[in-house]
């Protein structure tokens, strides 16, 4: 059996027409009005399905996450305010302690200065008394030495006067004459 031989010129023109008729006249099926009814039905089904999923599943989850985030942020802000208030109170307490410590140190410094001044004054008084005692002893010694020297001065003056008179006159003066000199 032999296969029939076709004329390619006929088949080509005729085959193209048959092929176009099999697909519904060509073009995109979305723009053909005969398919619009099914497309609208599926559009509505998908729209309501997506609306239901967003309204009942996704939006509540997002809202819950947003609420948790808002609550977390509010709690963190409140905690930060509390910590800040505590830090301010502790800073004020520390500042008061610093002021008290400064006042105490000033008081201790003044007390120490007064104590050192009192000790120095007492030491100076003791040393001044010792110096005054030494000065009095020295003055007494000087007075004694002067008195002893004055005793010798009249003897020395009598001897000097006697030597001068003897040298000038050639004769020694009498003891009664020398008594009026000393």
C-alpha positions as CSV (number, residue, x, y, z in Angstrom):
1,X,0.0,0.0,0.0
2,X,1.2,3.1,-1.1
3,X,0.8,6.3,0.7
4,X,-1.0,8.9,-1.1
5,X,1.1,11.7,-2.4
6,X,-0.1,15.2,-1.6
7,X,0.5,18.3,-3.5
8,X,2.4,20.6,-1.2
9,X,1.0,23.7,-2.7
10,X,-2.5,22.7,-1.9
11,X,-1.8,21.3,1.5
12,X,0.1,24.4,2.6
13,X,-2.7,26.8,1.9
14,X,-5.4,24.5,3.0
15,X,-3.5,23.3,6.1
16,X,-3.0,26.8,7.4
17,X,-6.6,27.5,7.2
18,X,-7.6,24.4,9.1
19,X,-5.0,25.1,11.7
20,X,-6.3,28.6,12.4
21,X,-9.9,27.3,12.6
22,X,-8.9,24.7,15.2
23,X,-7.6,27.4,17.6
24,X,-10.6,29.5,17.6
25,X,-9.7,32.1,15.1
26,X,-6.3,33.1,16.5
27,X,-5.5,35.9,19.0
28,X,-5.3,35.9,22.8
29,X,-8.1,34.0,24.6
30,X,-8.4,36.8,27.2
31,X,-9.8,39.2,24.6
32,X,-12.3,36.8,23.2
33,X,-15.8,37.4,24.7
34,X,-16.8,33.8,24.7
35,X,-14.2,33.2,27.6
36,X,-15.1,36.2,29.7
37,X,-17.8,34.5,31.8
38,X,-15.4,31.9,33.2
39,X,-12.6,34.4,33.7
40,X,-15.0,36.7,35.7
41,X,-16.1,33.7,37.8
42,X,-12.5,32.8,38.6
43,X,-11.6,36.4,39.2
44,X,-14.4,36.7,41.8
45,X,-13.5,33.3,43.4
46,X,-9.8,34.4,43.7
47,X,-10.7,37.9,44.9
48,X,-13.0,36.6,47.7
49,X,-10.4,33.9,48.6
50,X,-7.6,36.4,48.9
51,X,-9.9,38.9,50.7
52,X,-10.8,36.2,53.2
53,X,-7.2,35.2,53.7
54,X,-6.0,38.8,54.2
55,X,-9.0,39.7,56.5
56,X,-9.0,36.6,58.6
57,X,-5.4,35.3,58.6
58,X,-2.8,37.9,57.5
59,X,-4.2,41.1,58.8
60,X,-4.8,39.8,62.4
61,X,-1.2,38.4,62.5
62,X,0.2,41.7,61.3
63,X,-2.0,43.6,63.8
64,X,-0.9,41.3,66.6
65,X,2.8,41.9,65.6
66,X,2.2,45.6,65.4
67,X,0.5,45.6,68.9
68,X,3.3,43.5,70.4
69,X,5.8,45.9,68.9
70,X,3.9,49.0,70.2
71,X,3.7,47.3,73.7
72,X,7.4,46.4,73.7
73,X,8.4,49.9,72.7
74,X,6.1,51.4,75.3
75,X,7.5,49.1,78.0
76,X,11.0,49.9,76.9
77,X,10.3,53.6,77.1
78,X,8.7,53.3,80.5
79,X,11.7,51.2,81.7
80,X,14.0,53.8,80.3
81,X,12.2,56.6,82.1
82,X,12.2,54.7,85.4
83,X,15.9,54.0,85.0
84,X,16.6,57.6,84.1
85,X,14.7,58.7,87.2
86,X,16.6,56.3,89.4
87,X,19.9,57.5,87.8
88,X,18.9,61.1,88.5
89,X,18.1,60.2,92.1
90,X,21.4,58.4,92.5
91,X,23.2,61.3,90.9
92,X,21.6,63.7,93.3
93,X,22.5,61.5,96.2
94,X,26.1,61.2,94.9
95,X,26.2,64.9,94.5
96,X,25.0,65.4,98.1
97,X,27.6,63.0,99.3
98,X,30.3,64.9,97.4
99,X,29.1,68.1,98.9
100,X,29.1,66.6,102.4
101,X,32.6,65.1,101.8
102,X,33.9,68.4,100.7
103,X,32.4,70.1,103.8
104,X,33.9,67.4,106.0
105,X,37.3,67.7,104.4
106,X,37.2,71.5,104.8
107,X,36.2,71.2,108.4
108,X,38.9,68.6,109.0
109,X,41.4,70.9,107.3
110,X,40.3,73.9,109.4
111,X,40.5,71.7,112.6
112,X,44.0,70.5,111.6
113,X,45.1,74.0,110.8
114,X,43.7,75.3,114.2
115,X,45.4,72.3,116.0
116,X,48.7,72.9,114.2
117,X,48.4,76.7,114.9
118,X,47.7,76.0,118.6
119,X,50.6,73.5,118.8
120,X,52.9,76.0,117.1
121,X,51.7,78.8,119.4
122,X,52.2,76.6,122.5
123,X,55.7,75.5,121.2
124,X,56.5,79.1,120.4
125,X,55.4,80.2,123.9
126,X,57.6,77.4,125.5
127,X,60.5,78.3,123.3
128,X,60.0,82.0,124.0
129,X,59.9,81.3,127.8
130,X,63.1,79.3,127.4
131,X,64.7,82.1,125.4
132,X,63.6,84.7,127.9
133,X,65.0,82.5,130.8
134,X,68.3,82.3,128.8
135,X,68.3,86.1,128.2
136,X,67.7,86.7,131.9
137,X,70.5,84.3,132.8
138,X,72.7,86.0,130.3
139,X,71.8,89.5,131.5
140,X,72.4,88.3,135.1
141,X,75.8,87.0,134.0
142,X,76.6,90.2,132.1
143,X,75.5,92.2,135.1
144,X,77.7,90.2,137.4
145,X,80.6,90.4,135.0
146,X,80.0,94.2,134.6
147,X,79.9,94.6,138.4
148,X,83.1,92.6,138.7
149,X,84.6,94.7,136.0
150,X,83.5,97.9,137.6
151,X,85.3,96.8,140.8
152,X,88.4,96.3,138.8
153,X,87.8,99.5,136.8
154,X,88.2,101.7,139.9
155,X,91.3,99.8,140.9
156,X,92.6,100.2,137.3
157,X,91.6,103.8,137.2
158,X,93.4,104.5,140.5
159,X,96.5,102.7,139.3
160,X,96.4,104.5,135.9
161,X,95.8,107.9,137.6
162,X,98.6,107.1,140.1
163,X,100.9,106.2,137.2
164,X,100.0,109.4,135.2
165,X,100.5,111.6,138.3
166,X,103.8,109.9,139.1
167,X,105.0,110.2,135.6
168,X,104.1,113.9,135.4
169,X,105.1,115.0,138.8
170,X,107.6,112.4,139.6
171,X,106.1,111.5,142.9
172,X,103.3,109.0,143.7
173,X,100.0,110.5,144.9
174,X,98.6,109.7,148.3
175,X,95.8,107.0,148.8
176,X,93.4,109.7,150.0
177,X,93.9,111.7,146.8
178,X,93.2,108.6,144.7
179,X,90.0,107.7,146.5
180,X,88.1,110.6,145.1
181,X,88.9,109.5,141.5
182,X,87.3,106.0,141.6
